[in-house]
Amino acid sequence: MKVGRVPLTLRTLKDVNDFVGCAVMSRTWKMPEESFSISALNCMAGRSMVSKPNSVCHDCYALKGRYRMTKQSNAMRLRLELTQTDYFIPIMVFYIIKKETKHFRWFDSGDIQSIKMLDDICEICRQTPGTKHWLPTKEWKLVRKYIEFDGNIIPENLDIRLSALYINGKPPTKLARRLGLNTSTVVSKDIYNKLSFKCPASKQDNKCQSCRACWTKDIKNVPYLYH
């Protein structure tokens, strides 16, 4: 990636992608719009959970398939590098506004890496008030430190969901409520079928379609079907 200040000549999305060296946003077939991804190999909590058979990380989709292809791997590496520069906030704000993005997901692969990264993401959200942001994370301790110990406020248009660590495991509900956040869970089919509300993707070609539950703060927990 080039170094120095972001050139004023960056006027188009192609200019920005060329500057970063890859597509700034990742496109998934499930999401209604684009998202941001880094390699799942960089997940801090996930790194210790991937070897645990009942954990949600054990058979992680982001550690196989297209996520392991060379082009994708290089793009995720460059996105991670972007987060470590002064370009991260202005480039993401430019991109999200330019795309007129209404619903944005942070980390269809990967997770928060540091307090600074979370703080940068919050600033991006503040500068894109017309966009609803969703950030699922297993980095409970990091988020708790950011809010409870450091006294930071999460933007109104950012829905952080603390993810349960195990299939059919309980989410950190008490912690989430104390921090003013929401949760998400992964459940087996027998439990999924008994729930009155759950992620509908498994019944609609594994796509969100019109559902926006993950971005809706009034929905305290979103259960996903394990598959």
C-alpha positions in Angstrom: 0.0 0.0 0.0 1.2 3.5 -0.8 2.1 5.7 2.2 1.6 9.4 2.9 -1.6 11.5 2.9 -4.6 10.4 1.0 -4.3 12.2 -2.4 -7.0 14.8 -3.1 -7.3 13.2 -6.6 -9.1 10.2 -5.1 -12.6 11.0 -6.6 -14.0 7.6 -7.5 -14.4 4.2 -5.9 -12.0 2.8 -8.4 -9.4 5.5 -7.4 -9.8 4.4 -3.8 -9.6 0.7 -4.6 -6.4 1.3 -6.7 -4.9 3.3 -3.9 -5.5 0.6 -1.3 -4.6 -2.2 -3.7 -7.9 -4.1 -3.5 -11.6 -3.7 -3.2 -12.1 -1.8 0.1 -15.4 -3.5 0.7 -16.2 -7.2 0.5 -19.3 -8.5 -1.2 -21.1 -11.6 0.2 -24.0 -13.4 -1.4 -26.0 -13.3 1.8 -25.8 -9.7 2.8 -28.1 -7.0 1.3 -25.1 -4.7 0.7 -21.4 -4.8 1.2 -19.2 -5.4 4.3 -15.7 -5.3 5.5 -13.5 -8.3 6.1 -10.1 -9.3 7.3 -8.7 -12.9 7.6 -10.3 -15.1 10.3 -6.7 -16.2 11.0 -6.4 -12.8 12.7 -9.3 -13.4 15.1 -8.0 -13.2 18.7 -10.8 -15.1 20.5 -11.4 -17.3 17.5 -7.8 -18.4 17.4 -8.2 -20.2 20.7 -11.7 -21.5 19.9 -11.2 -23.1 16.5 -9.9 -26.3 18.0 -12.9 -26.7 20.3 -15.5 -29.0 18.7 -18.6 -27.3 20.0 -17.5 -23.8 19.5 -19.0 -21.6 16.8 -15.4 -21.2 15.4 -14.7 -24.9 15.0 -15.9 -25.2 11.5 -15.6 -21.6 10.6 -16.8 -20.8 7.0 -14.2 -18.0 6.8 -11.4 -20.5 7.1 -12.3 -22.3 3.9 -13.7 -21.9 0.4 -13.3 -18.6 -1.3 -11.9 -17.0 1.8 -8.7 -19.0 1.3 -8.2 -18.2 -2.3 -5.2 -16.1 -3.1 -7.1 -13.1 -4.4 -9.3 -13.0 -1.3 -6.5 -13.6 1.1 -4.4 -10.7 -0.4 -7.5 -8.4 -0.2 -8.1 -9.2 3.4 -4.4 -8.6 4.2 -4.5 -5.2 2.5 -7.7 -4.3 4.4 -6.0 -5.1 7.7 -3.1 -3.0 6.7 -5.5 -0.2 5.9 -6.9 -0.3 9.4 -3.5 0.4 10.7 -3.0 3.7 8.8 -4.4 7.2 9.1 -6.3 6.5 5.9 -8.8 4.0 7.4 -11.4 6.5 8.7 -11.5 8.9 5.7 -11.4 6.1 3.1 -14.2 4.1 4.7 -16.3 7.2 5.2 -15.7 8.2 1.6 -16.6 4.7 0.3 -19.7 4.3 2.4 -21.1 7.7 1.5 -20.2 7.4 -2.2 -22.0 4.0 -2.3 -25.0 5.4 -0.5 -24.8 2.4 1.7 -27.9 1.9 4.0 -26.8 -1.3 5.8 -23.2 -2.1 6.5 -21.7 -5.1 8.2 -18.3 -5.1 9.9 -16.4 -8.4 9.6 -18.1 -11.0 7.5 -14.7 -12.5 8.2 -12.4 -11.6 11.1 -13.0 -9.5 14.2 -12.0 -6.4 16.1 -8.2 -6.3 16.6 -7.8 -3.5 19.2 -9.3 -0.7 21.1 -8.1 1.7 18.5 -9.7 -0.2 15.7 -13.0 -0.2 17.6 -12.7 3.5 18.2 -11.9 4.1 14.5 -15.0 2.1 13.5 -17.2 4.2 15.9 -15.8 7.3 14.3 -16.6 6.0 10.8 -20.2 5.3 12.0 -20.5 8.8 13.4 -19.4 10.3 10.1 -21.9 8.1 8.2 -25.2 8.8 10.0 -27.3 7.7 7.1 -26.0 4.2 7.4 -26.9 1.5 9.9 -23.9 -0.5 11.0 -23.8 -4.0 12.5 -20.7 -5.4 14.2 -20.9 -9.0 15.6 -18.0 -9.8 17.9 -16.6 -12.4 20.2 -14.1 -9.8 21.7 -16.3 -9.2 24.8 -13.5 -8.1 27.0 -12.2 -5.6 24.5 -15.7 -4.1 24.0 -16.3 -4.0 27.7 -13.0 -2.1 28.3 -13.9 0.4 25.6 -17.3 1.2 27.0 -17.2 0.4 30.8 -13.6 1.3 31.7 -12.6 3.9 29.1 -16.1 5.6 29.1 -16.7 5.6 25.4 -20.1 5.9 23.9 -21.3 3.7 21.0 -22.9 5.6 18.1 -26.6 5.3 17.8 -26.3 3.9 14.3 -24.0 1.0 15.3 -25.5 -2.2 16.6 -22.7 -4.2 18.3 -23.8 -7.8 19.0 -21.8 -9.9 21.5 -21.7 -13.3 20.0 -22.2 -16.6 21.9 -19.1 -18.7 21.8 -20.6 -22.1 21.6 -23.4 -23.8 19.6 -26.5 -23.7 21.7 -24.5 -21.7 24.3 -25.9 -18.8 26.2 -25.0 -15.3 25.0 -23.5 -12.8 27.5 -26.9 -11.2 28.0 -26.1 -9.5 31.4 -22.9 -8.0 30.1 -24.6 -6.9 26.8 -27.5 -5.2 28.7 -25.1 -3.5 31.1 -23.1 -2.1 28.1 -26.3 -1.2 26.2 -25.6 -3.8 23.5 -27.3 -6.8 21.9 -26.3 -10.4 21.4 -26.5 -13.2 18.8 -26.5 -17.0 19.1 -25.9 -20.1 17.0 -28.4 -22.9 17.6 -29.0 -26.5 16.4 -32.0 -27.3 14.2 -34.1 -28.8 17.0 -33.8 -25.6 19.0 -34.1 -23.3 16.0 -37.4 -24.8 15.0 -38.9 -24.1 18.4 -38.0 -20.4 18.5 -40.6 -17.8 17.7 -38.0 -15.4 16.2 -34.8 -16.4 14.5 -32.7 -15.5 11.5 -34.8 -16.4 8.5 -31.9 -16.9 6.0 -31.9 -20.7 6.2 -35.4 -20.7 4.8 -34.8 -18.2 2.0 -31.8 -19.4 0.1 -29.4 -18.4 2.9 -29.9 -14.7 2.2 -31.1 -11.8 4.3 -33.6 -10.7 1.6 -35.8 -8.1 3.3 -34.8 -9.0 6.9 -32.7 -6.4 8.8 -32.9 -7.9 12.3 -29.1 -7.8 12.8 -29.1 -4.0 12.3 -32.2 -3.4 14.5 -31.3 -2.5 18.1 -34.8 -3.3 19.4 -34.1 -7.0 18.6 -32.0 -8.0 21.6 -30.9 -11.4 20.3 -30.7 -12.9 16.9 -30.4 -16.7 16.7 -28.7 -18.2 13.7 -29.2 -21.8 12.5 -26.0 -23.9 12.8 -25.1 -25.5 9.5 
